[in-house]
């Protein structure tokens, strides 16, 4: 199989890091973008030989500059994984404008900007895979995570609409909605809540970041060539 040119956002930890590892193991050329975790990014680069770029991709200018740099390093782009995300737990009535902007900027705006920065290349080459990482809460909503849920729901609508627009150019756009995954983000949740969510999951456990990466690898492969505009739940059955 020909080596693919892959860009992954939010690539330094958890799901993003597992995606970096999976693509690197497949022999693909990988650049991952991260914002804060310098030590984790450096360790992952050393482990996988993937290249890291530090940027705040919730800012349009930084996102476009980071993607352009990544494309120069890779010599183009075949796969974009929009994985960057943050969570926020609290009453909607107490949310500040700053918190709102931060969540929407990281979870949704960043995906918009990074996708805009790659699609001209994909249209020109008449091929490409765009994979958005949403959440089961974008499908069903979560109390005390209202804006987080809204940002992830926006990714779902974005996926469906963009798939229609880019389909004639042979570009696949799909979305994965993870369930409750054993990530650093979820480690902040109360242990009783995590245990309850695990009990509510038909497979009776939390998911693993590598299991999301497996789904990403499938959607990035030729095996998914006739799949686009789809919302694929990797959630242990908690949402059906």
C-alpha positions in Angstrom: 0.0 0.0 0.0 1.3 3.5 -0.9 2.3 5.6 2.1 -0.4 8.1 2.9 0.1 11.8 4.0 -1.8 12.2 7.2 -2.6 15.3 9.4 -4.1 14.7 12.9 -5.3 17.5 15.2 -5.2 17.1 18.9 -2.6 14.5 18.3 -0.5 14.5 21.5 -2.7 12.6 23.9 -5.4 9.9 24.2 -7.4 9.2 21.0 -5.2 11.5 18.9 -2.0 9.9 20.1 -3.4 6.4 19.3 -4.3 7.6 15.8 -0.7 8.9 15.4 0.6 5.5 16.5 -1.7 3.6 14.2 -0.9 5.5 11.1 2.8 5.5 11.8 2.7 1.7 12.3 1.1 1.4 8.9 4.0 3.2 7.4 2.2 6.5 6.7 3.8 9.9 6.9 2.2 11.7 9.8 2.1 15.3 11.1 0.1 16.0 14.3 -0.9 19.3 15.6 -1.2 20.0 19.4 -1.6 23.0 21.6 -0.3 22.4 25.2 1.2 19.1 25.9 4.9 19.7 25.0 6.4 16.7 26.8 3.7 14.3 25.5 4.2 15.6 22.0 8.0 15.3 22.1 7.7 11.7 23.5 5.2 10.7 20.8 7.4 12.1 18.0 10.3 10.2 19.3 8.2 7.0 19.6 6.6 7.2 16.2 8.9 9.5 14.0 5.8 11.6 13.4 6.3 15.3 13.2 4.5 17.7 15.7 3.4 21.3 15.1 2.3 23.4 18.1 -0.6 25.8 17.3 -3.9 27.1 18.5 -6.1 26.0 15.7 -9.2 27.6 17.1 -7.6 30.8 15.6 -8.1 30.8 11.8 -4.7 32.2 11.0 -2.9 29.8 13.2 -4.9 26.9 11.8 -4.2 27.7 8.2 -0.5 28.3 8.9 -0.2 25.0 10.8 -1.9 23.1 8.0 0.2 24.7 5.3 3.4 23.8 7.2 2.1 20.3 7.6 1.4 20.0 3.9 4.9 21.2 3.1 6.4 18.7 5.4 4.3 15.8 4.0 4.3 16.9 0.3 0.5 17.1 0.3 -2.4 15.6 2.3 -4.5 12.5 1.8 -6.1 12.2 5.3 -7.3 14.8 7.8 -8.4 13.7 11.2 -10.2 16.5 13.1 -9.7 15.2 16.6 -8.9 18.3 18.7 -11.4 18.7 21.6 -12.0 19.9 25.1 -14.8 19.3 27.6 -16.6 21.4 30.1 -18.9 20.4 32.9 -21.1 22.9 34.6 -24.5 24.5 34.5 -25.3 26.2 31.2 -26.7 29.2 33.1 -23.3 29.7 34.7 -21.2 29.5 31.5 -19.2 32.6 30.7 -18.7 33.9 27.1 -15.0 33.1 27.4 -15.8 29.4 28.3 -18.3 29.2 25.4 -15.9 30.6 22.9 -13.1 28.3 24.1 -15.3 25.2 23.7 -16.8 26.0 20.4 -13.4 27.3 19.1 -11.6 24.1 19.9 -14.3 21.6 19.2 -15.9 23.1 16.1 -14.1 26.1 14.6 -10.8 24.3 14.5 -12.3 21.6 12.4 -13.8 24.2 10.0 -10.5 26.0 9.6 -8.3 22.9 9.2 -10.8 21.4 6.7 -10.9 24.6 4.6 -7.1 24.5 4.5 -6.9 21.0 3.0 -9.9 20.7 0.6 -8.4 22.6 -2.3 -5.5 20.0 -2.4 -8.0 17.1 -2.1 -10.3 18.5 -4.8 -7.3 19.0 -7.1 -6.1 15.4 -6.7 -9.7 14.1 -6.8 -9.3 12.1 -3.6 -9.1 12.5 0.2 -10.5 11.3 3.5 -11.8 13.7 6.2 -12.6 12.1 9.5 -14.3 14.1 12.3 -14.2 13.0 15.9 -17.5 14.0 17.6 -19.1 12.3 20.6 -22.1 10.3 21.6 -23.2 13.5 23.5 -23.5 15.2 20.1 -26.2 12.6 19.3 -28.2 12.6 22.5 -27.0 15.6 24.6 -25.6 15.7 28.1 -26.9 17.6 31.1 -24.2 20.0 32.4 -22.4 19.6 29.1 -24.7 21.7 27.0 -22.2 23.6 24.8 -19.9 20.6 24.6 -22.8 18.6 23.3 -23.8 21.4 20.9 -20.2 21.6 19.5 -20.1 17.9 18.9 -23.6 18.0 17.3 -22.3 20.7 15.0 -19.6 18.4 13.8 -22.2 15.8 12.9 -24.1 18.3 10.7 -20.9 19.6 9.2 -20.0 16.0 8.2 -23.2 15.3 6.5 -23.3 18.6 4.6 -19.7 18.5 3.6 -20.0 14.9 2.4 -22.6 16.0 -0.1 -20.5 19.0 -1.3 -17.3 17.1 -1.7 -18.7 13.7 -2.9 -18.4 14.7 -6.6 -14.7 15.2 -6.0 -14.3 11.7 -4.7 -13.6 12.9 -1.1 -15.0 10.9 1.7 -16.2 12.8 4.8 -17.3 10.7 7.9 -17.7 11.2 11.6 -17.0 8.9 14.6 -19.0 9.4 17.8 -17.1 7.8 20.7 -18.9 6.6 23.7 -17.4 6.7 27.2 -13.7 6.2 26.5 -10.8 5.8 29.0 -9.1 9.1 28.2 -7.4 11.8 30.2 -10.4 14.0 29.6 -12.7 11.5 31.3 -10.3 10.8 34.1 -11.6 14.1 35.6 -15.0 12.6 36.0 -16.2 11.3 39.4 -15.4 7.6 39.7 -19.0 6.8 40.6 -20.2 8.5 37.4 -17.7 6.6 35.3 -18.8 3.3 37.0 -22.4 4.2 36.3 -21.7 5.0 32.6 -19.8 1.7 32.3 -22.7 -0.2 33.8 -25.1 1.5 31.3 -22.9 0.4 28.4 -24.1 -3.0 27.1 -20.5 -4.2 26.7 -20.1 -3.2 30.4 -16.8 -1.4 30.2 -15.2 1.9 29.0 -13.8 2.1 25.5 -10.1 2.3 24.7 -8.5 5.1 22.7 -7.0 2.5 20.4 -10.6 1.3 19.6 -11.4 4.7 18.2 -8.1 4.7 16.3 -9.1 1.4 14.7 -12.3 3.0 13.4 -10.3 5.9 12.1 -8.0 3.6 10.3 -10.9 1.8 8.6 -12.4 5.1 7.4 -9.0 6.2 6.1 -8.6 2.9 4.2 -9.7 1.9 0.7 -12.2 -0.5 2.4 -14.4 2.5 3.2 -14.3 3.9 -0.4 -18.2 3.8 -0.7 -18.8 5.2 2.8 -19.4 9.0 3.2 -21.6 11.2 5.2 -21.9 8.6 7.9 -22.0 8.9 11.7 -20.3 5.9 13.2 -20.8 5.2 16.9 -18.0 3.4 18.6 -19.7 3.3 22.0 -20.1 -0.2 23.3 -23.9 0.0 22.6 -24.7 2.8 25.0 -26.3 4.7 22.1 -28.3 2.7 19.5 
